[in-house]
Amino acid sequence: MTEIGLLTRTKDEVIYTIGVLKKLGVKSISTLDERINCQKKAFFAKSMKIIPPYSFNLYIHGPYSPNLSHDIYANLGNFATIPKPEFATEEINKKFIKLDNWLTGKKTRELEILATYQWISNGKDITDIKKEMKKLKQTTEEEVLWCKEELSKLSE
């Protein structure tokens, strides 16, 4: 079992999470870009309840989970052999397909600002979100409106 903070995950949950990330296209975490990409995919998979809960904090590149990083690094030796899972229910499979389609073609910077937008937007007015996004991510107004539109597609 992996225990960090208040969350405890079994080895099976960790392997399942890594398998889901691989199924979402995570092939490696050897570069910063790949690690950011992995973290954002996990953030959205967690928000859709596809993977077990991980706690995230807001860091320079958006939401980041030290627990997730720990679990992935602890399993780097067998990363290549971890299988991509089949989902237990059709509901989870549908959520996964929706997320996978939504993620397709998105660059790391886009995932970073989308995740940050989702993190900070909870109950806030769009004017406040624009200000905070500009401060945190140096986003343009167009990027913020794009985030709002893109994220609405996940909740449809």
DSSP file (Angstrom, degrees, kcal/mol; ACC not computed):
  #  RESIDUE AA STRUCTURE BP1 BP2  ACC     N-H-->O    O-->H-N    N-H-->O    O-->H-N    TCO  KAPPA ALPHA  PHI   PSI    X-CA   Y-CA   Z-CA
    1    1 A M              0   0    0      0, 0.0     2,-0.5     0, 0.0     9,-0.2   0.000 360.0 360.0 360.0 142.8    0.0    0.0    0.0
    2    2 A T  E     -A    9   0A   0      7,-2.8     7,-2.2     2,-0.0     2,-0.5  -0.911 360.0-176.6-103.0 125.2    1.1    3.5   -0.7
    3    3 A E  E     +A    8   0A   0     -2,-0.5     2,-0.4     5,-0.2     5,-0.2  -0.958  15.9 150.6-129.3 116.5    0.3    6.0    2.0
    4    4 A I  E >   -A    7   0A   0      3,-1.6     3,-1.1    -2,-0.5     2,-0.1  -0.980  69.1 -29.1-139.9 127.0    1.0    9.7    1.7
    5    5 A G  T 3  S-     0   0    0     -2,-0.4     0, 0.0     1,-0.2     0, 0.0  -0.438 119.8 -31.7  66.1-138.3   -1.1   12.3    3.5
    6    6 A L  T 3  S+     0   0    0     -2,-0.1     2,-0.4    -3,-0.1    -1,-0.2   0.595 117.2  87.9 -92.2 -13.1   -4.6   11.1    4.1
    7    7 A L  E <   -A    4   0A   0     -3,-1.1    -3,-1.6     2,-0.0     2,-0.5  -0.739  52.7-172.1 -96.7 134.2   -5.0    9.0    0.9
    8    8 A T  E     -A    3   0A   0     -2,-0.4     2,-0.4    -5,-0.2    -5,-0.2  -0.987   3.9-173.4-122.8 129.2   -4.1    5.4    0.8
    9    9 A R  E     -A    2   0A   0     -7,-2.2    -7,-2.8    -2,-0.5     2,-0.1  -0.949  20.1-127.7-121.7 143.0   -4.0    3.4   -2.4
   10   10 A T     >  -     0   0    0     -2,-0.4     4,-2.1    -9,-0.2     5,-0.2  -0.389  31.6-106.9 -78.4 164.7   -3.5   -0.3   -2.9
   11   11 A K  H  > S+     0   0    0      1,-0.2     4,-2.7     2,-0.2     5,-0.2   0.887 122.7  55.1 -58.0 -39.5   -0.9   -1.6   -5.3
   12   12 A D  H  > S+     0   0    0      1,-0.2     4,-2.6     2,-0.2    -1,-0.2   0.890 106.9  49.5 -62.2 -39.6   -3.7   -2.6   -7.6
   13   13 A E  H  > S+     0   0    0      2,-0.2     4,-2.5     1,-0.2    -1,-0.2   0.887 111.7  48.6 -66.4 -38.5   -5.1    0.9   -7.6
   14   14 A V  H  X S+     0   0    0     -4,-2.1     4,-2.5     2,-0.2     5,-0.2   0.938 113.3  46.4 -66.1 -46.8   -1.7    2.4   -8.4
   15   15 A I  H  X S+     0   0    0     -4,-2.7     4,-2.4     1,-0.2    -2,-0.2   0.904 112.9  50.6 -62.2 -41.9   -1.2   -0.1  -11.2
   16   16 A Y  H  X S+     0   0    0     -4,-2.6     4,-2.5    -5,-0.2    -2,-0.2   0.930 110.0  50.1 -60.3 -46.5   -4.7    0.6  -12.5
   17   17 A T  H  X S+     0   0    0     -4,-2.5     4,-2.4     1,-0.2    -2,-0.2   0.929 111.8  47.0 -59.6 -47.2   -4.0    4.4  -12.4
   18   18 A I  H  X S+     0   0    0     -4,-2.5     4,-2.4     1,-0.2    -1,-0.2   0.903 111.4  52.5 -62.4 -40.1   -0.8    4.0  -14.4
   19   19 A G  H  X S+     0   0    0     -4,-2.4     4,-2.3     2,-0.2    -2,-0.2   0.899 108.8  49.7 -61.6 -41.2   -2.5    1.7  -16.9
   20   20 A V  H  X S+     0   0    0     -4,-2.5     4,-1.5     2,-0.2    -2,-0.2   0.924 110.3  50.4 -63.1 -44.3   -5.3    4.3  -17.4
   21   21 A L  H  <>S+     0   0    0     -4,-2.4     5,-2.6     1,-0.2    -2,-0.2   0.898 110.2  49.8 -62.2 -39.6   -2.6    7.0  -18.0
   22   22 A K  H ><5S+     0   0    0     -4,-2.4     3,-1.8     1,-0.2    -1,-0.2   0.904 108.2  53.3 -63.2 -40.2   -0.9    4.7  -20.5
   23   23 A K  H 3<5S+     0   0    0     -4,-2.3    -1,-0.2     1,-0.3    -2,-0.2   0.785 104.7  56.4 -64.9 -26.8   -4.3    4.2  -22.2
   24   24 A L  T 3<5S-     0   0    0     -4,-1.5    -1,-0.3    -5,-0.1    -2,-0.2   0.328 132.9 -91.8 -86.5   6.9   -4.5    8.0  -22.4
   25   25 A G  T < 5S+     0   0    0     -3,-1.8     2,-0.7     1,-0.3    -3,-0.2   0.506  75.4 146.8 101.3   4.7   -1.3    8.1  -24.2
   26   26 A V      < +     0   0    0     -5,-2.6    -1,-0.3     1,-0.2     3,-0.1  -0.654   9.2 161.2 -76.0 117.3    1.3    8.6  -21.5
   27   27 A K        -     0   0    0     -2,-0.7     2,-0.3     1,-0.4    -1,-0.2   0.672  61.1  -2.7-107.4 -25.1    4.4    6.7  -22.7
   28   28 A S        -     0   0    0      6,-0.1    -1,-0.4     3,-0.0    10,-0.1  -0.978  40.3-152.6-160.4 161.3    7.1    8.2  -20.6
   29   29 A I        +     0   0    0     -2,-0.3     6,-0.1    -3,-0.1    -3,-0.0  -0.068  62.3 115.3-129.6  32.3    7.8   10.7  -17.9
   30   30 A S  S    S+     0   0    0      4,-0.1     2,-0.3     5,-0.0    -1,-0.1   0.733  70.7  51.2 -78.3 -21.7   11.4   11.4  -18.8
   31   31 A T  S  > S-     0   0    0      1,-0.1     4,-2.2    -3,-0.1     5,-0.2  -0.782  85.7-118.4-112.5 160.4   11.0   15.0  -19.8
   32   32 A L  H  > S+     0   0    0     -2,-0.3     4,-2.7     1,-0.2     5,-0.2   0.914 116.5  54.5 -58.8 -43.4    9.3   17.9  -18.0
   33   33 A D  H  > S+     0   0    0      1,-0.2     4,-2.4     2,-0.2    -1,-0.2   0.907 108.9  47.8 -58.1 -43.6    6.8   18.2  -20.8
   34   34 A E  H  > S+     0   0    0      2,-0.2     4,-2.4     1,-0.2    -1,-0.2   0.876 111.7  50.1 -66.1 -37.8    5.8   14.5  -20.4
   35   35 A R  H  X S+     0   0    0     -4,-2.2     4,-2.5     2,-0.2    -2,-0.2   0.907 111.7  47.5 -68.2 -41.1    5.5   14.8  -16.6
   36   36 A I  H  X S+     0   0    0     -4,-2.7     4,-2.4     2,-0.2     5,-0.2   0.941 112.7  49.8 -62.8 -46.3    3.2   17.9  -17.0
   37   37 A N  H  X S+     0   0    0     -4,-2.4     4,-2.2    -5,-0.2    -2,-0.2   0.910 111.4  48.8 -57.8 -45.3    1.2   16.1  -19.6
   38   38 A C  H  X S+     0   0    0     -4,-2.4     4,-2.3     1,-0.2    -1,-0.2   0.921 110.8  50.0 -61.4 -46.5    0.8   13.0  -17.3
   39   39 A Q  H  X S+     0   0    0     -4,-2.5     4,-2.3     1,-0.2    -2,-0.2   0.898 111.8  47.6 -61.3 -41.9   -0.2   15.1  -14.3
   40   40 A K  H  X S+     0   0    0     -4,-2.4     4,-2.3     2,-0.2    -1,-0.2   0.894 110.5  51.0 -70.2 -39.1   -2.9   17.0  -16.3
   41   41 A K  H  X S+     0   0    0     -4,-2.2     4,-2.4    -5,-0.2    -1,-0.2   0.912 112.5  47.5 -62.6 -41.1   -4.3   13.8  -17.8
   42   42 A A  H  X S+     0   0    0     -4,-2.3     4,-2.8     2,-0.2     5,-0.2   0.898 108.4  55.6 -65.5 -39.8   -4.5   12.3  -14.3
   43   43 A F  H  X S+     0   0    0     -4,-2.3     4,-2.1     1,-0.2    -2,-0.2   0.925 112.8  41.1 -58.2 -46.3   -6.1   15.5  -13.0
   44   44 A F  H  X S+     0   0    0     -4,-2.3     4,-1.5     2,-0.2    -1,-0.2   0.880 113.6  52.7 -72.2 -37.1   -8.9   15.2  -15.5
   45   45 A A  H  <>S+     0   0    0     -4,-2.4     5,-3.1    -5,-0.2     6,-0.8   0.889 111.8  47.2 -63.9 -38.0   -9.2   11.4  -15.1
   46   46 A K  H ><5S+     0   0    0     -4,-2.8     3,-1.8     3,-0.2    -2,-0.2   0.915 108.3  54.3 -67.0 -42.8   -9.6   12.0  -11.4
   47   47 A S  H 3<5S+     0   0    0     -4,-2.1    -1,-0.2     1,-0.3    -2,-0.2   0.790 110.7  46.7 -64.2 -25.9  -12.2   14.7  -11.9
   48   48 A M  T 3<5S-     0   0    0     -4,-1.5    -1,-0.3    -5,-0.1    -2,-0.2   0.349 115.7-118.2 -94.8   5.7  -14.2   12.3  -14.0
   49   49 A K  T < 5S+     0   0    0     -3,-1.8    -3,-0.2    -5,-0.1    -2,-0.1   0.856  77.9 126.1  60.8  38.7  -13.8    9.6  -11.4
   50   50 A I  S   <S+     0   0    0     -5,-3.1    -4,-0.2    -6,-0.1    -5,-0.1   0.767  71.9  34.5 -91.5 -32.8  -12.0    7.3  -13.8
   51   51 A I  S    S-     0   0    0     -6,-0.8     3,-0.1    -9,-0.2    -2,-0.1  -0.796 101.5 -84.4-117.0 162.7   -9.0    6.8  -11.5
   52   52 A P        -     0   0    0      0, 0.0     2,-0.1     0, 0.0    -1,-0.1  -0.182  64.0 -78.9 -59.3 159.2   -8.8    6.6   -7.6
   53   53 A P        +     0   0    0      0, 0.0     2,-0.4     0, 0.0    -6,-0.0  -0.390  48.8 179.2 -68.2 134.3   -8.6    9.9   -5.8
   54   54 A Y        -     0   0    0     -2,-0.1     2,-0.4    -3,-0.1    -3,-0.0  -0.972  29.5-120.2-124.8 143.8   -5.3   11.7   -5.7
   55   55 A S        -     0   0    0     -2,-0.4    12,-0.4   -48,-0.0     2,-0.3  -0.705  30.3-163.1 -85.9 138.8   -4.9   15.0   -3.9
   56   56 A F        -     0   0    0     -2,-0.4     2,-0.3     9,-0.2     9,-0.2  -0.908   7.5-165.5-120.5 147.9   -3.7   17.9   -6.2
   57   57 A N  E     -B   64   0B   0      7,-2.7     7,-2.8    -2,-0.3     2,-0.6  -0.902  32.8-102.8-124.9 157.5   -2.2   21.2   -5.3
   58   58 A L  E     +B   63   0B   0     -2,-0.3     2,-0.2     5,-0.2    58,-0.0  -0.739  50.0 166.1 -86.4 119.5   -1.7   24.2   -7.5
   59   59 A Y  E >   -B   62   0B   0      3,-1.9     3,-2.1    -2,-0.6     0, 0.0  -0.550  55.0 -75.9-119.3-174.7    1.9   24.6   -8.7
   60   60 A I  T 3  S+     0   0    0      1,-0.3    -2,-0.0    -2,-0.2     4,-0.0   0.816 132.1  41.5 -56.9 -35.0    3.7   26.6  -11.3
   61   61 A H  T 3  S-     0   0    0      1,-0.4    -1,-0.3    55,-0.0    55,-0.1   0.033 124.1 -96.4-102.4  26.2    2.5   24.3  -14.1
   62   62 A G  E <  S+B   59   0B   0     -3,-2.1    -3,-1.9    74,-0.1    -1,-0.4  -0.494  84.1   6.4  95.2-166.2   -1.1   23.9  -12.8
   63   63 A P  E     +B   58   0B   0      0, 0.0     2,-0.4     0, 0.0    -5,-0.2  -0.250  69.4 179.8 -56.7 134.8   -2.5   21.2  -10.6
   64   64 A Y  E     -B   57   0B   0     -7,-2.8    -7,-2.7   -21,-0.0     3,-0.1  -0.999  20.4-151.9-141.6 137.7    0.1   18.7   -9.4
   65   65 A S     >  -     0   0    0     -2,-0.4     4,-2.2    -9,-0.2     5,-0.2  -0.924   6.0-170.6-114.6 108.5   -0.1   15.6   -7.3
   66   66 A P  H  > S+     0   0    0      0, 0.0     4,-2.6     0, 0.0     5,-0.2   0.871  92.0  57.0 -60.2 -34.6    3.0   14.7   -5.3
   67   67 A N  H  > S+     0   0    0    -12,-0.4     4,-2.5     2,-0.2     5,-0.2   0.919 106.2  48.1 -62.3 -44.3    1.3   11.4   -4.4
   68   68 A L  H  > S+     0   0    0    -13,-0.3     4,-2.7     2,-0.2     5,-0.2   0.934 111.5  50.1 -62.2 -46.3    0.8   10.5   -8.1
   69   69 A S  H  X S+     0   0    0     -4,-2.2     4,-2.9     1,-0.2     5,-0.3   0.926 110.7  50.3 -57.9 -44.9    4.4   11.3   -8.8
   70   70 A H  H  X S+     0   0    0     -4,-2.6     4,-2.4     1,-0.2    -1,-0.2   0.936 111.5  47.9 -57.7 -47.9    5.5    9.1   -6.0
   71   71 A D  H  X S+     0   0    0     -4,-2.5     4,-0.6     2,-0.2    -2,-0.2   0.889 114.0  46.3 -63.9 -39.9    3.4    6.2   -7.2
   72   72 A I  H >< S+     0   0    0     -4,-2.7     3,-1.1     1,-0.2    -2,-0.2   0.946 113.9  47.1 -68.6 -47.2    4.7    6.5  -10.8
   73   73 A Y  H >< S+     0   0    0     -4,-2.9     3,-1.1     1,-0.3     4,-0.3   0.859 107.7  57.1 -63.5 -34.0    8.3    6.8   -9.8
   74   74 A A  H 3< S+     0   0    0     -4,-2.4    -1,-0.3    -5,-0.3    -2,-0.2   0.708 114.7  39.5 -67.3 -18.5    7.9    3.9   -7.4
   75   75 A N  T X< S+     0   0    0     -3,-1.1     3,-1.0    -4,-0.6     4,-0.4   0.178  79.0 110.5-116.3  15.3    6.8    1.8  -10.4
   76   76 A L  G X  S+     0   0    0     -3,-1.1     3,-1.1     1,-0.2     4,-0.4   0.856  72.1  63.5 -59.4 -35.1    9.1    3.1  -13.1
   77   77 A G  G 3  S+     0   0    0     -4,-0.3    -1,-0.2     1,-0.3     3,-0.1   0.810 116.7  27.4 -61.3 -30.9   10.9   -0.2  -13.2
   78   78 A N  G X> S+     0   0    0     -3,-1.0     4,-0.8     1,-0.1     3,-0.8   0.185  87.0 113.4-115.9  17.0    7.8   -2.0  -14.4
   79   79 A F  G X4 S+     0   0    0     -3,-1.1     3,-1.1    -4,-0.4    -2,-0.1   0.911  76.6  52.9 -52.9 -47.7    6.1    0.9  -16.2
   80   80 A A  G 34 S+     0   0    0     -4,-0.4    -1,-0.2     1,-0.2    -2,-0.1   0.778 110.7  47.0 -63.2 -27.3    6.5   -0.7  -19.6
   81   81 A T  G <4 S+     0   0    0     -3,-0.8    -1,-0.2     2,-0.1    -2,-0.2   0.518  80.9 111.9 -95.6  -5.0    4.9   -3.9  -18.5
   82   82 A I    <<  -     0   0    0     -3,-1.1     2,-0.1    -4,-0.8   -66,-0.0  -0.552  68.6-128.2 -70.1 125.5    1.9   -2.4  -16.8
   83   83 A P        -     0   0    0      0, 0.0   -61,-0.1     0, 0.0   -60,-0.1  -0.352  12.7-112.5 -77.0 154.2   -1.2   -3.3  -18.8
   84   84 A K        -     0   0    0    -62,-0.1   -64,-0.1    -2,-0.1   -68,-0.1  -0.752  47.5-122.7 -80.1 127.0   -3.8   -0.9  -20.1
   85   85 A P        -     0   0    0      0, 0.0     2,-0.4     0, 0.0    -1,-0.1  -0.258   6.0-133.2 -78.7 157.2   -7.0   -1.9  -18.1
   86   86 A E        -     0   0    0     -2,-0.0     2,-0.2     2,-0.0     7,-0.0  -0.833  39.6-112.1 -93.8 145.4  -10.4   -2.9  -19.3
   87   87 A F        -     0   0    0     -2,-0.4     6,-0.0     1,-0.1     4,-0.0  -0.582   9.3-136.2 -89.4 145.9  -13.0   -1.0  -17.3
   88   88 A A  S    S+     0   0    0     -2,-0.2     2,-0.3     2,-0.0    -1,-0.1   0.783  85.9  30.4 -69.3 -29.7  -15.3   -2.6  -14.8
   89   89 A T  S  > S-     0   0    0      1,-0.1     4,-1.9    -3,-0.0     5,-0.1  -0.920  73.5-124.9-131.7 157.1  -18.4   -0.8  -15.9
   90   90 A E  H  > S+     0   0    0     -2,-0.3     4,-2.5     1,-0.2     5,-0.2   0.825 111.3  61.1 -65.5 -31.8  -19.8    0.6  -19.2
   91   91 A E  H  > S+     0   0    0      2,-0.2     4,-2.2     1,-0.2    -1,-0.2   0.930 106.4  43.9 -61.5 -46.4  -20.2    3.9  -17.4
   92   92 A I  H  > S+     0   0    0      1,-0.2     4,-2.7     2,-0.2    -1,-0.2   0.901 112.3  53.8 -66.2 -39.6  -16.5    4.2  -16.7
   93   93 A N  H  X S+     0   0    0     -4,-1.9     4,-2.5     1,-0.2    -2,-0.2   0.913 109.0  48.4 -60.4 -42.6  -15.7    3.1  -20.2
   94   94 A K  H  X S+     0   0    0     -4,-2.5     4,-2.4     2,-0.2    -1,-0.2   0.908 111.5  49.8 -64.3 -41.8  -17.9    5.9  -21.6
   95   95 A K  H  X S+     0   0    0     -4,-2.2     4,-2.6     2,-0.2    -2,-0.2   0.915 111.2  50.2 -61.5 -42.5  -16.3    8.5  -19.4
   96   96 A F  H  X S+     0   0    0     -4,-2.7     4,-3.4     2,-0.2     5,-0.2   0.938 110.3  48.5 -62.6 -46.9  -12.9    7.2  -20.5
   97   97 A I  H  X S+     0   0    0     -4,-2.5     4,-2.6     1,-0.2     5,-0.2   0.912 112.0  50.1 -60.1 -42.9  -13.8    7.5  -24.2
   98   98 A K  H  X S+     0   0    0     -4,-2.4     4,-2.2     2,-0.2    -1,-0.2   0.937 114.6  43.5 -60.9 -47.3  -15.2   10.9  -23.7
   99   99 A L  H  X S+     0   0    0     -4,-2.6     4,-2.6     2,-0.2    -2,-0.2   0.931 113.3  51.3 -64.5 -45.9  -12.0   12.1  -21.9
  100  100 A D  H  X S+     0   0    0     -4,-3.4     4,-1.3     1,-0.2    -2,-0.2   0.915 112.6  45.9 -59.5 -44.4   -9.7   10.4  -24.4
  101  101 A N  H  < S+     0   0    0     -4,-2.6    -1,-0.2    -5,-0.2    -2,-0.2   0.905 113.0  50.7 -63.9 -41.3  -11.5   12.0  -27.3
  102  102 A W  H  < S+     0   0    0     -4,-2.2    -2,-0.2    -5,-0.2    -1,-0.2   0.871 110.9  48.6 -65.5 -37.7  -11.4   15.4  -25.5
  103  103 A L  H >< S+     0   0    0     -4,-2.6     3,-2.4    -5,-0.1    -1,-0.2   0.749  83.9 116.5 -74.0 -24.0   -7.7   15.1  -24.8
  104  104 A T  T 3< S+     0   0    0     -4,-1.3     3,-0.1     1,-0.3    -3,-0.0  -0.204  86.5   3.7 -55.0 126.0   -6.8   14.2  -28.4
  105  105 A G  T 3  S+     0   0    0      1,-0.3     2,-0.4     0, 0.0    -1,-0.3   0.336  92.4 136.1  84.5  -6.6   -4.6   16.8  -30.0
  106  106 A K    <   -     0   0    0     -3,-2.4    -1,-0.3    -4,-0.1     2,-0.1  -0.598  47.4-137.8 -79.9 132.4   -4.3   19.0  -27.0
  107  107 A K     >  -     0   0    0     -2,-0.4     4,-2.3    -3,-0.1     5,-0.2  -0.391  26.1-104.0 -82.2 163.8   -0.8   20.3  -26.3
  108  108 A T  H  > S+     0   0    0      1,-0.2     4,-2.6     2,-0.2     5,-0.2   0.894 121.0  53.1 -57.3 -44.6    0.8   20.4  -22.9
  109  109 A R  H  > S+     0   0    0      1,-0.2     4,-2.3     2,-0.2    -1,-0.2   0.902 109.4  49.9 -58.9 -41.1    0.4   24.2  -22.6
  110  110 A E  H  > S+     0   0    0      2,-0.2     4,-2.5     1,-0.2    -1,-0.2   0.918 111.1  48.0 -64.8 -42.8   -3.3   23.8  -23.4
  111  111 A L  H  X S+     0   0    0     -4,-2.3     4,-2.7     1,-0.2     5,-0.2   0.892 110.2  54.1 -63.3 -38.3   -3.7   21.0  -20.8
  112  112 A E  H  X S+     0   0    0     -4,-2.6     4,-2.1    -5,-0.2    -2,-0.2   0.925 112.9  40.5 -62.3 -46.4   -1.9   23.2  -18.2
  113  113 A I  H  X S+     0   0    0     -4,-2.3     4,-2.5     2,-0.2    -1,-0.2   0.855 114.7  52.8 -75.6 -31.6   -4.2   26.2  -18.7
  114  114 A L  H  X S+     0   0    0     -4,-2.5     4,-2.6    -5,-0.2    -2,-0.2   0.938 112.4  44.8 -64.0 -46.1   -7.4   24.0  -18.9
  115  115 A A  H  X S+     0   0    0     -4,-2.7     4,-2.5     2,-0.2    -2,-0.2   0.898 114.1  49.3 -65.4 -40.3   -6.5   22.3  -15.6
  116  116 A T  H  X S+     0   0    0     -4,-2.1     4,-2.5    -5,-0.2     5,-0.2   0.926 110.3  50.9 -65.0 -43.6   -5.6   25.5  -14.0
  117  117 A Y  H  X S+     0   0    0     -4,-2.5     4,-2.0     1,-0.2    -2,-0.2   0.948 112.0  46.8 -57.0 -49.5   -8.9   27.1  -15.2
  118  118 A Q  H  < S+     0   0    0     -4,-2.6     4,-0.5     1,-0.2    -1,-0.2   0.904 111.9  52.2 -60.6 -40.5  -10.8   24.1  -13.7
  119  119 A W  H  < S+     0   0    0     -4,-2.5     3,-0.4     1,-0.2    -1,-0.2   0.919 119.5  32.1 -61.0 -45.8   -8.9   24.3  -10.5
  120  120 A I  H  < S+     0   0    0     -4,-2.5    -1,-0.2     1,-0.2    -2,-0.2   0.631 103.1  75.4 -91.3 -13.3   -9.5   28.1   -9.9
  121  121 A S    ><  +     0   0    0     -4,-2.0     3,-2.5    -5,-0.2     2,-0.3   0.616  54.4 132.7 -80.2 -11.5  -13.0   28.5  -11.4
  122  122 A N  T 3  S-     0   0    0     -4,-0.5     3,-0.1    -3,-0.4    -4,-0.0  -0.154  94.1 -24.4 -49.9 101.3  -15.1   26.8   -8.7
  123  123 A G  T 3  S+     0   0    0     -2,-0.3    -1,-0.3     1,-0.2     2,-0.2   0.529 105.6 133.9  75.7   6.8  -17.9   29.3   -8.2
  124  124 A K    <   -     0   0    0     -3,-2.5    -1,-0.2    -4,-0.1     2,-0.1  -0.601  60.1-109.6 -93.4 152.3  -16.0   32.3   -9.4
  125  125 A D     >  -     0   0    0     -2,-0.2     4,-2.3     1,-0.1     3,-0.4  -0.463  30.1-116.6 -71.0 147.1  -17.2   35.0  -11.8
  126  126 A I  H  > S+     0   0    0      1,-0.2     4,-2.7     2,-0.2     5,-0.2   0.821 115.3  57.6 -58.3 -33.1  -15.6   34.9  -15.3
  127  127 A T  H  > S+     0   0    0      2,-0.2     4,-1.9     1,-0.2    -1,-0.2   0.922 108.9  44.8 -63.6 -43.6  -14.1   38.3  -14.7
  128  128 A D  H  > S+     0   0    0     -3,-0.4     4,-2.5     2,-0.2    -2,-0.2   0.881 112.3  52.4 -66.5 -38.3  -12.3   37.0  -11.6
  129  129 A I  H  X S+     0   0    0     -4,-2.3     4,-3.0     2,-0.2     5,-0.3   0.924 107.7  51.6 -63.2 -44.6  -11.2   33.9  -13.4
  130  130 A K  H  X S+     0   0    0     -4,-2.7     4,-2.3     1,-0.2    -1,-0.2   0.918 111.6  47.3 -58.2 -44.5   -9.7   36.0  -16.3
  131  131 A K  H  X S+     0   0    0     -4,-1.9     4,-2.1     2,-0.2    -1,-0.2   0.931 114.8  44.9 -63.3 -46.6   -7.7   38.1  -13.8
  132  132 A E  H  X S+     0   0    0     -4,-2.5     4,-2.9     1,-0.2     5,-0.3   0.890 113.4  50.0 -68.0 -39.2   -6.4   35.1  -11.9
  133  133 A M  H  X>S+     0   0    0     -4,-3.0     4,-3.0     2,-0.2     6,-0.9   0.897 110.4  50.4 -65.4 -40.1   -5.6   33.2  -15.1
  134  134 A K  H  X5S+     0   0    0     -4,-2.3     4,-1.2    -5,-0.3    -2,-0.2   0.914 114.6  44.8 -63.0 -41.4   -3.7   36.2  -16.4
  135  135 A K  H  <5S+     0   0    0     -4,-2.1    -2,-0.2    -5,-0.2    -1,-0.2   0.924 123.6  33.5 -67.6 -45.7   -1.8   36.4  -13.2
  136  136 A L  H  <5S+     0   0    0     -4,-2.9    -2,-0.2    -5,-0.1    -3,-0.2   0.876 138.4  14.0 -80.4 -39.4   -1.0   32.7  -12.9
  137  137 A K  H  <5S-     0   0    0     -4,-3.0    -3,-0.2    -5,-0.3    -2,-0.2   0.352  90.8-122.3-123.6   2.6   -0.6   31.6  -16.5
  138  138 A Q     << +     0   0    0     -4,-1.2    -4,-0.3    -5,-0.6     2,-0.1   0.882  53.3 170.4  53.3  41.4   -0.3   34.8  -18.4
  139  139 A T        -     0   0    0     -6,-0.9    -1,-0.2    -9,-0.1     2,-0.2  -0.460  31.4-124.8 -82.4 154.1   -3.3   33.8  -20.5
  140  140 A T     >  -     0   0    0     -2,-0.1     4,-1.9     1,-0.1     5,-0.2  -0.469  29.3-107.1 -85.9 166.7   -5.1   36.1  -22.9
  141  141 A E  H  > S+     0   0    0      1,-0.2     4,-2.3     2,-0.2     5,-0.2   0.887 122.2  55.3 -61.0 -38.3   -8.8   36.7  -22.7
  142  142 A E  H  > S+     0   0    0      1,-0.2     4,-2.3     2,-0.2    -1,-0.2   0.889 106.1  50.7 -63.2 -39.7   -9.3   34.5  -25.7
  143  143 A E  H  > S+     0   0    0      2,-0.2     4,-2.4     1,-0.2    -1,-0.2   0.897 109.8  50.2 -64.9 -39.5   -7.5   31.6  -24.0
  144  144 A V  H  X S+     0   0    0     -4,-1.9     4,-2.2     2,-0.2    -2,-0.2   0.923 111.9  46.9 -65.5 -43.6   -9.7   31.9  -20.9
  145  145 A L  H  X S+     0   0    0     -4,-2.3     4,-2.2     1,-0.2    -1,-0.2   0.871 110.7  53.3 -65.8 -35.7  -12.8   31.9  -23.0
  146  146 A W  H  X S+     0   0    0     -4,-2.3     4,-3.1     2,-0.2     5,-0.2   0.915 107.7  51.4 -62.9 -42.9  -11.5   28.9  -24.9
  147  147 A C  H  X S+     0   0    0     -4,-2.4     4,-2.9     1,-0.2     5,-0.3   0.930 109.2  50.0 -58.3 -46.8  -10.9   27.1  -21.6
  148  148 A K  H  X S+     0   0    0     -4,-2.2     4,-1.4     1,-0.2    -1,-0.2   0.922 114.4  44.5 -59.4 -44.8  -14.4   27.7  -20.5
  149  149 A E  H  X S+     0   0    0     -4,-2.2     4,-0.9     2,-0.2    -2,-0.2   0.925 114.7  47.9 -65.9 -45.9  -15.8   26.4  -23.8
  150  150 A E  H >X S+     0   0    0     -4,-3.1     3,-0.8     1,-0.2     4,-0.6   0.916 111.4  49.7 -63.1 -44.3  -13.5   23.3  -23.9
  151  151 A L  H >X S+     0   0    0     -4,-2.9     4,-0.9     1,-0.3     3,-0.7   0.810 101.7  62.5 -67.1 -29.0  -14.3   22.4  -20.3
  152  152 A S  H 3< S+     0   0    0     -4,-1.4     4,-0.4    -5,-0.3     3,-0.3   0.811  95.5  62.4 -65.1 -27.2  -18.0   22.7  -20.9
  153  153 A K  H << S+     0   0    0     -4,-0.9     3,-0.5    -3,-0.8    -1,-0.2   0.798  98.8  55.2 -67.5 -28.6  -17.6   19.8  -23.4
  154  154 A L  H << S+     0   0    0     -3,-0.7    -1,-0.2    -4,-0.6    -2,-0.2   0.790 109.1  46.5 -73.0 -27.8  -16.4   17.5  -20.6
  155  155 A S     <        0   0    0     -4,-0.9    -1,-0.2    -3,-0.3    -2,-0.2   0.405 360.0 360.0 -97.5   3.3  -19.6   18.1  -18.6
  156  156 A E              0   0    0     -3,-0.5    -1,-0.2    -4,-0.4    -2,-0.1   0.501 360.0 360.0 -70.6 360.0  -22.1   17.7  -21.4
